[in-house]
Structure formats: C-alpha cells, structure tokens
C-alpha cells in the first residue's frame, strides 16, 4: 500500500463565508486557518495547498475574550533605531479592524512559501457586504 499524496490539479476549491459578529477572535481564526490549509479534507497533504477560499465578514464586530482588548499588544519593528511600534487591539480596531483577523490567521498557518500562498485565499471585510457573490460561497457556522 502506498501513501496518498495530493497533486495541485486534484484539489477542488470551495468558497466559505464566516460571519464574525459576536464571535471570539481565536475561534474565528482557528476555523479560517483549518479551511485555508485544507485540514478538513480527506485529501489533506501537508506540503500541498489543498485548502479553500475563506471570506470573513463583519470584522469590526469580533470579540476578544478577557482583558485582551486593552492588555494584548502587537509589536512591529520598522528597522530604524528607536522605531518599535506597539499597538493594542483597541487602537487597531479604530484604524483597520480587518488586521485583527488577518494577524490571528497568519499566525496559525505555516511561515514559509506554502503559508504565503495559503494566506492569499483569505479575504476579510468590514460590514456584511463582499464582492464574491459570483463564487457562490457557502455559509460556515462556528459552534
């Protein structure tokens, strides 16, 4: 018996919509990462992109558990002396709420070329409208 290894041409991709209204950030990010990687499929192969496309709507209505809204910090270093930028989720939500979900999902996928290909299939939108109606996305419920 030989081990099955999926080829890129064998993969059938679906589109899913996740509504983030009053959902916890980590739970939405976890489900999105699983769908993007393709771990829910029986043909999952670790070195092949077998995942689906994911659309997350209502990004501004996502909830963080505990005191993370004010105590969690996101750091970014620009490369210049003394330019380490520190932000909280509260300030990111005011500036660009999509970043909260994008950063959480990006941390849950591989940090290599495969991860770069996978993250391109994630679309996050503020509000309940998205321009992907032609792809007939299925609603994905988070328990």
DOPAVEX-762329 format. One line per 4 residues: number of its first residue (from 1); their letters; for each residue x, y negated, z of C-alpha. Coordinates in Angstrom, 1 decimal, always signed. Last residue first. Layout:
<pts>
NUM	A	X:Y:Z ~ ...;
</pts>
This chain:
<pts>
143	XXXX	-20.1:-26.3:+17.1 ~ -18.8:-28.3:+14.1 ~ -21.1:-28.3:+11.1 ~ -19.8:-28.3:+7.6;
139	XXXX	-22.0:-29.9:+5.0 ~ -21.3:-28.6:+1.5 ~ -19.8:-30.9:-1.2 ~ -21.4:-31.1:-4.6;
135	XXXX	-18.3:-32.3:-6.5 ~ -20.3:-35.1:-8.2 ~ -21.2:-36.6:-4.8 ~ -17.5:-37.5:-4.1;
131	XXXX	-17.8:-41.3:-3.8 ~ -18.5:-41.3:-0.1 ~ -21.2:-43.0:+2.1 ~ -21.7:-42.4:+5.8;
127	XXXX	-19.6:-45.1:+7.1 ~ -15.8:-45.3:+7.4 ~ -14.3:-42.7:+5.1 ~ -11.6:-40.0:+5.3;
123	XXXX	-10.5:-37.9:+2.4 ~ -8.3:-34.9:+2.9 ~ -7.0:-32.9:-0.2 ~ -3.8:-34.9:-0.2;
119	XXXX	-2.9:-33.4:+3.2 ~ -2.5:-30.0:+1.7 ~ +0.2:-31.0:-0.9 ~ +2.3:-32.8:+1.7;
115	XXXX	+1.8:-29.8:+4.1 ~ +3.2:-27.5:+1.4 ~ +6.2:-29.7:+0.9 ~ +7.0:-29.6:+4.6;
111	XXXX	+5.6:-30.6:+8.0 ~ +3.0:-27.8:+8.2 ~ -0.6:-28.9:+9.2 ~ -1.8:-29.9:+12.6;
107	XXXX	+0.0:-33.2:+13.0 ~ -1.4:-34.4:+9.7 ~ -5.0:-33.7:+11.0 ~ -4.5:-36.0:+14.0;
103	XXXX	-2.8:-38.7:+12.0 ~ -5.6:-38.7:+9.4 ~ -8.4:-38.7:+12.0 ~ -7.0:-41.7:+13.8;
99	XXXX	-6.0:-43.5:+10.6 ~ -9.5:-43.7:+9.3 ~ -10.4:-46.2:+12.0 ~ -8.2:-49.0:+10.4;
95	XXXX	-7.5:-52.2:+12.4 ~ -10.2:-52.0:+15.2 ~ -9.8:-48.2:+15.6 ~ -6.0:-48.5:+15.6;
91	XXXX	-6.2:-51.0:+18.5 ~ -8.4:-48.7:+20.6 ~ -6.4:-45.6:+19.6 ~ -3.4:-47.3:+21.3;
87	XXXX	-0.4:-48.8:+19.4 ~ +3.3:-49.0:+19.8 ~ +5.7:-50.3:+17.2 ~ +9.5:-49.8:+17.7;
83	XXXX	+11.2:-52.7:+16.0 ~ +14.0:-53.5:+18.3 ~ +16.7:-52.9:+15.7 ~ +15.2:-52.2:+12.3;
79	XXXX	+14.2:-48.7:+11.2 ~ +10.5:-49.2:+11.4 ~ +9.9:-47.0:+14.4 ~ +6.3:-45.9:+14.9;
75	XXXX	+4.7:-44.9:+18.2 ~ +1.1:-43.8:+18.8 ~ +0.0:-44.1:+22.4 ~ -2.7:-42.4:+24.5;
71	XXXX	-3.8:-44.4:+27.5 ~ -6.7:-46.6:+26.2 ~ -8.9:-44.3:+24.1 ~ -7.2:-41.3:+25.7;
67	XXXX	-8.9:-41.8:+29.0 ~ -10.9:-38.5:+28.8 ~ -12.0:-37.3:+25.5 ~ -11.7:-39.3:+22.3;
63	XXXX	-14.9:-40.0:+20.3 ~ -15.3:-40.5:+16.5 ~ -17.8:-43.1:+15.4 ~ -15.4:-45.1:+13.2;
59	XXXX	-14.7:-42.1:+11.1 ~ -18.3:-41.9:+9.9 ~ -17.4:-39.5:+7.1 ~ -14.8:-36.8:+6.8;
55	XXXX	-14.3:-35.2:+3.3 ~ -12.4:-32.0:+3.1 ~ -11.1:-30.2:+0.0 ~ -10.4:-26.5:+0.2;
51	XXXX	-7.4:-24.5:+1.1 ~ -5.3:-21.7:-0.6 ~ -2.1:-23.7:-0.8 ~ +0.4:-20.9:-1.0;
47	XXXX	+3.2:-20.1:+1.5 ~ +1.0:-18.8:+4.4 ~ -1.3:-16.7:+2.2 ~ -5.0:-16.8:+3.0;
43	XXXX	-7.0:-14.5:+0.7 ~ -9.6:-13.7:+3.4 ~ -10.5:-17.4:+3.7 ~ -10.9:-19.3:+6.9;
39	XXXX	-7.2:-20.1:+7.0 ~ -7.5:-22.1:+3.8 ~ -5.0:-24.8:+4.9 ~ -7.4:-27.7:+4.3;
35	XXXX	-10.3:-25.8:+6.0 ~ -8.3:-25.0:+9.1 ~ -6.9:-28.6:+9.3 ~ -10.4:-30.0:+9.0;
31	XXXX	-11.7:-27.8:+11.8 ~ -8.8:-28.8:+14.0 ~ -9.1:-32.5:+13.2 ~ -12.8:-32.5:+14.0;
27	XXXX	-12.2:-30.7:+17.3 ~ -9.3:-33.0:+18.3 ~ -11.3:-36.1:+17.6 ~ -14.3:-35.2:+19.6;
23	XXXX	-17.6:-35.6:+17.8 ~ -20.1:-38.4:+18.3 ~ -20.5:-39.0:+14.5 ~ -17.6:-37.2:+12.7;
19	XXXX	-19.7:-35.8:+9.9 ~ -17.7:-33.2:+8.1 ~ -18.2:-32.8:+4.3 ~ -16.8:-29.8:+2.5;
15	XXXX	-15.6:-29.3:-1.0 ~ -14.8:-25.8:-2.4 ~ -11.6:-24.5:-4.0 ~ -11.3:-21.2:-5.8;
11	XXXX	-7.8:-19.9:-5.5 ~ -6.6:-17.2:-7.9 ~ -4.6:-19.7:-10.0 ~ -2.3:-20.6:-7.1;
7	XXXX	-1.4:-16.9:-6.5 ~ -2.5:-15.0:-3.4 ~ -0.2:-12.4:-1.9 ~ -1.6:-9.0:-1.0;
3	XXX	+0.8:-6.7:+0.8 ~ +1.4:-3.4:-0.9 ~ +0.0:+0.0:+0.0;
</pts>
